[in-house]
Structures are given as C-alpha cells and as structure tokens.
Amino acid sequence: MILVTGATGRVGRELVTLLLGGGEDVVAVSRDPAGAALPAAVRVVEGHASRPETVAGALDGAEAIFVVPRAVGDATAELLSLAAARGVRRAVLVSALTVQYGVGERRFRDAFGAAEDAVRAWGLGWTILRAADFDANTLVWAGQIAGTGIVRGAYGDSATSPIHERDIAAVAARALVDPAHDGMTYVLTGPQSLTQRDRVRLIGEVAGREVSWQEMAPEQVRQAMLAQGLPEEAPARLLGYLSAYVERPGPSSHAVEQVLGRPALTFAEWVADNAAAFRP
Ligand SMILES: NC(=O)c1ccc[n+]([C@@H]2O[C@H](COP(=O)([O-])OP(=O)(O)OC[C@H]3O[C@@H](n4cnc5c(N)ncnc54)[C@H](OP(=O)(O)O)[C@@H]3O)[C@@H](O)[C@H]2O)c1
C-alpha cells in the first residue's frame, strides 16, 4: 500500500491513477475527502499532512509514502518519523529545481531544501525529484487565451524546460515501488527549452486558435498584479524568476527518459491533454 499526500494536486492525481493502474493499493490524504473527486478504488482519508498526527492511522500497512511539500509544509521530518514507526520503508519527495539551480526566492529554495534534508536524514529508502516548472503553470493564461487570444506579459524570452506533471508522477510511481531508485536525486525537466513566446505559439497551434504574445514592460505587469489585489511580493517573485531565465535559460535533463525508458512528454502533448482550458 502507498500513502499519497497532496493527492488532489496536479502531480498527486496523476500519481494515484498510475499507481492504481499498476495494481497498487492507494490511500490518499485530503483535507476534504468529499470534494477530492479521486477514483473510487482509492481510500481517501481526511487529514492535514502538515499535522502528521491527523494521518497517523492511515500510515498503518503502508510500505511507501509520497511527500508533497505544499501539503506537508514544514512537518516532513515529523511525518517521516511517524511513518517509520508505523512500518513505512520508502519515501519519495517532490522538490524543485530551484534547490540546485539557484533561481527564484531564497525562502522557496530554503523550504524545499529543508524538506530534502528531512528526507535524506530519515535513514530509510528515499528518492528526491527536483522538478522544473510544471506545464500546468501556463493555465494562468487560460482566461486571456480563451477570452482574447492575447497573452500579455513581461520577459517573453524567458526560457525553461517545463515538465508534464504526468512525467513527475510516472517517475514517482517507479520510485515508490522499486528500491533501485533509493538514494537517488533526479532533476526532472521536459524535453525542450521553451520561451514564454514559444509556449503561447504552441498553445495556439495545438488548440487550433490564433494566439499571440504581447510584450509588456515589467513595471506594467507589476502594476497590473497589484491592481488585482496581489501582495507586493507576488510580482517581485514572478518578475525576478522570469528575468533570471532570460539571462540564463533553465536546464534540460534526460532523467525522465532514463527512468521511464521513453521520451519525456512534450509541452504540445500537455496542451493536447488540456486544450479545453484554452478554448472560449
Ligand atoms: N508548479 C510548479 O512549477 C512546481 C515546480 C516544482 C515543484 N513544485 C511543487 O510540487 C508539489 C506538487 O505540486 P501540485 O501542483 O501537484 O500540488 P498542489 O496542487 O499545489 O497541492 C497539492 C495538494 O496539497 C493540498 N494543499 C494545498 N495547499 C495547502 C495548504 N496551504 N495546506 C495544506 N494542504 C494544502 C491540497 O490538497 P487537499 O485540499 O486535498 O488537502 C492540494 O490539492 C508542490 O509542493 C509544489 O510546491 C511545483
């Protein structure tokens, strides 16, 4: 049996489906089981993974645990200690490229780094997945694309190799059941470096719509975000990250293909899976 935290998230949902397809028993943790909308074969337990005592009972009988920092917060060490005491023998953590690539805000690097430290320190089997930015992050453009076909933003030449969330889940599904991945830290990216302009063009091509990028000055973007009621740190974080990736595009790795034995899914494939989100 495998316990999945963050099971209702982008990666968690894909993982649950893959594990079930592989014949595994899955227990999913959610703060809201009634709204979780997970497959009927999954046992969904109500709990708050950042308060590990709320999921203690669900750990009984689990061999492995999937750890999602958004759901677990700063309780990774406590959760893993409880898990070990209840017989869990393997943990897989979703981390982020920022830990080793140094882009983005220090507090995010520190938070993912602390979760990694806790996983490495727990003394049992572990695998760390340092993920690039998710393809799904482009869903923030869905309203603009569906509405006007124009995406307005700054740093259109900012480039990373975004990853399909299903590939993160597929690597996690392997690592959760196969000790060959114990002690490994994988950098997981998509197969291609893509600028923001490239992504907008690909969404248009795959969704069959005229879609264009409209470059704005960073200050215009900042003012627009503040006008939407976002805190001052939100544009600072976004614009800092985007400008850094203009200077030095994000890395590409081959780890997805090495682990799965097939090429990583492309951004175009992700758009095809999610094309409805970009249609009027
Ligand atoms: N987006 C990226 O580009 C990127 C890149 C690298 C790493 N990551 C990390 O990858 C992990 C997985 O991402 P994801 O998009 O699949 O997950 P997600 O949707 O951000 O979160 C997964 C689940 O965690 C629970 N959750 C969310 N906010 C919470 C909060 N404040 N307190 C407690 N629980 C909360 C929710 O489950 P319930 O409501 O069912 O409890 C949610 O469905 C995250 O930790 C994320 O930080 C993201």
The ligand as an SDF file (V2000), in Angstrom:
LIG
                    3D

 48 52  0  0  0  0  0  0  0  0999 V2000
    4.2040   24.3880  -10.0150 N   0  0  0  0  0  0  0  0  0  0  0  0
    5.4860   24.2270  -10.2140 C   0  0  0  0  0  0  0  0  0  0  0  0
    6.0400   24.7190  -11.2110 O   0  0  0  0  0  0  0  0  0  0  0  0
    6.3110   23.4130   -9.2360 C   0  0  0  0  0  0  0  0  0  0  0  0
    7.6530   23.1510   -9.5320 C   0  0  0  0  0  0  0  0  0  0  0  0
    8.4080   22.3700   -8.6520 C   0  0  0  0  0  0  0  0  0  0  0  0
    7.8260   21.8590   -7.5040 C   0  0  0  0  0  0  0  0  0  0  0  0
    6.5100   22.1590   -7.2350 N   0  0  0  0  0  0  0  0  0  0  0  0
    5.9290   21.5600   -6.0010 C   0  0  0  0  0  0  0  0  0  0  0  0
    5.3790   20.3150   -6.3920 O   0  0  0  0  0  0  0  0  0  0  0  0
    4.4270   19.9070   -5.3960 C   0  0  0  0  0  0  0  0  0  0  0  0
    3.2080   19.3040   -6.0950 C   0  0  0  0  0  0  0  0  0  0  0  0
    2.5420   20.3260   -6.8250 O   0  0  0  0  0  0  0  0  0  0  0  0
    0.9880   20.1620   -7.1830 P   0  0  0  0  0  0  0  0  0  0  0  0
    0.6550   21.3080   -8.0840 O   0  0  0  0  0  0  0  0  0  0  0  0
    0.7240   18.7690   -7.5950 O   0  0  0  0  0  0  0  0  0  0  0  0
    0.3080   20.3280   -5.7500 O   0  0  0  0  0  0  0  0  0  0  0  0
   -0.7030   21.4320   -5.2220 P   0  0  0  0  0  0  0  0  0  0  0  0
   -1.9140   21.4050   -6.0650 O   0  0  0  0  0  0  0  0  0  0  0  0
   -0.0260   22.7300   -5.0320 O   0  0  0  0  0  0  0  0  0  0  0  0
   -1.0330   20.8800   -3.7600 O   0  0  0  0  0  0  0  0  0  0  0  0
   -1.3640   19.5170   -3.5660 C   0  0  0  0  0  0  0  0  0  0  0  0
   -2.4490   19.3950   -2.5130 C   0  0  0  0  0  0  0  0  0  0  0  0
   -1.9640   19.8880   -1.2750 O   0  0  0  0  0  0  0  0  0  0  0  0
   -3.0710   20.3460   -0.5180 C   0  0  0  0  0  0  0  0  0  0  0  0
   -2.7820   21.7360   -0.1260 N   0  0  0  0  0  0  0  0  0  0  0  0
   -2.6680   22.8280   -0.9370 C   0  0  0  0  0  0  0  0  0  0  0  0
   -2.4090   23.9440   -0.2140 N   0  0  0  0  0  0  0  0  0  0  0  0
   -2.3290   23.5340    1.0700 C   0  0  0  0  0  0  0  0  0  0  0  0
   -2.0810   24.2030    2.2890 C   0  0  0  0  0  0  0  0  0  0  0  0
   -1.8390   25.5170    2.3290 N   0  0  0  0  0  0  0  0  0  0  0  0
   -2.0710   23.4700    3.4280 N   0  0  0  0  0  0  0  0  0  0  0  0
   -2.3110   22.1450    3.3890 C   0  0  0  0  0  0  0  0  0  0  0  0
   -2.5540   21.4510    2.2590 N   0  0  0  0  0  0  0  0  0  0  0  0
   -2.5700   22.1440    1.1200 C   0  0  0  0  0  0  0  0  0  0  0  0
   -4.2990   20.2730   -1.3960 C   0  0  0  0  0  0  0  0  0  0  0  0
   -4.9470   19.0460   -1.0980 O   0  0  0  0  0  0  0  0  0  0  0  0
   -6.3310   18.9270   -0.2590 P   0  0  0  0  0  0  0  0  0  0  0  0
   -7.0890   20.2120   -0.4940 O   0  0  0  0  0  0  0  0  0  0  0  0
   -6.9950   17.7380   -0.8760 O   0  0  0  0  0  0  0  0  0  0  0  0
   -5.9350   18.7280    1.1540 O   0  0  0  0  0  0  0  0  0  0  0  0
   -3.6980   20.1970   -2.7820 C   0  0  0  0  0  0  0  0  0  0  0  0
   -4.5130   19.5540   -3.7160 O   0  0  0  0  0  0  0  0  0  0  0  0
    4.1080   21.1530   -4.5600 C   0  0  0  0  0  0  0  0  0  0  0  0
    4.6820   21.0430   -3.2810 O   0  0  0  0  0  0  0  0  0  0  0  0
    4.7810   22.2920   -5.3430 C   0  0  0  0  0  0  0  0  0  0  0  0
    5.2530   23.3030   -4.4630 O   0  0  0  0  0  0  0  0  0  0  0  0
    5.7420   22.8980   -8.0780 C   0  0  0  0  0  0  0  0  0  0  0  0
  1  2  1  0
  2  3  2  0
  2  4  1  0
  4  5  1  0
  4 48  2  0
  5  6  2  0
  6  7  1  0
  7  8  2  0
  8  9  1  0
  8 48  1  0
  9 10  1  0
  9 46  1  0
 10 11  1  0
 11 12  1  0
 11 44  1  0
 12 13  1  0
 13 14  1  0
 14 15  2  0
 14 16  1  0
 14 17  1  0
 17 18  1  0
 18 19  2  0
 18 20  1  0
 18 21  1  0
 21 22  1  0
 22 23  1  0
 23 24  1  0
 23 42  1  0
 24 25  1  0
 25 26  1  0
 25 36  1  0
 26 27  1  0
 26 35  1  0
 27 28  2  0
 28 29  1  0
 29 30  1  0
 29 35  2  0
 30 31  1  0
 30 32  2  0
 32 33  1  0
 33 34  2  0
 34 35  1  0
 36 37  1  0
 36 42  1  0
 37 38  1  0
 38 39  2  0
 38 40  1  0
 38 41  1  0
 42 43  1  0
 44 45  1  0
 44 46  1  0
 46 47  1  0
M  CHG  2   8   1  16  -1
M  END
$$$$
